[in-house]
Amino acid sequence: MSSHQNLFFIGPTGAGKTTIGKRVAIHYGMTFVDLDHEIEERTGVDVSLIFDIEGEEGFRRRETAALKDLASRDDVVLATGGGCVLASENRGILRSHGFVVYLQTTVDRQLERLYRDKQRPLLQAPNRREVLERMAELRNPIYQSVADLTVISEPVSVAQMARQVIRQLRESDYARR
């Protein structure tokens, strides 16, 4: 690995991984990549269509392949999908190829942020709260176990939240200065 460590943003859907990740990448002069968007670029179709055709298992295989490729690069800020950490292989890739930032949020905040979202396949259910609560129960301990740094996603502006992440990175043992 280079002296410029990659940054990986993990956390639930709607936590702000892409929005905050873009700002942090600009601050550090790094390349920003959203893992789901990268998969869409590689396949030429939306994530929801991949889920429809290949199921979650097929999507997760594609996710791991893209993650391996992107994690092997230098100077990348990567926003993962919410379920990326479910595969132990992905957790190993994240831990060994960069610094992992967990953007922690509440189900209430997710519901606020995802109110109009019709794109996320796993949220196409009548009771989104129930789905998000089940996901949180399963995934939050995994996010915590993978994270080098946990930042609570606050109800502040994007700029304020990005500054908070950068400040906490500076105070942590993240290698880039």
VENWOUR-V416568 format. One record per residue. SS is DSSP state (H for helix, E for strand, C for the rest). Layout:
ss->{SS,SS}
//
This chain:
ss->{C,C,C,C,C,E,E,E,E,E,C,C,C,C,C,C,H,H,H,H,H,H,H,H,H,H,H,H,C,C,E,E,E,E,H,H,H,H,H,H,H,H,H,C,C,C,H,H,H,H,H,H,H,H,H,H,H,H,H,H,H,H,H,H,H,H,H,H,H,H,H,C,C,C,C,E,E,E,E,C,C,C,C,H,H,H,C,H,H,H,H,H,H,H,H,H,H,E,E,E,E,E,E,E,C,C,H,H,H,H,H,H,H,C,C,C,C,C,C,C,H,H,H,C,C,C,C,H,H,H,H,H,H,H,H,H,H,H,H,H,H,H,H,H,H,H,C,C,E,E,E,E,C,C,C,C,C,H,H,H,H,H,H,H,H,H,H,H,H,H,H,C,C,C,C,C,C}
//
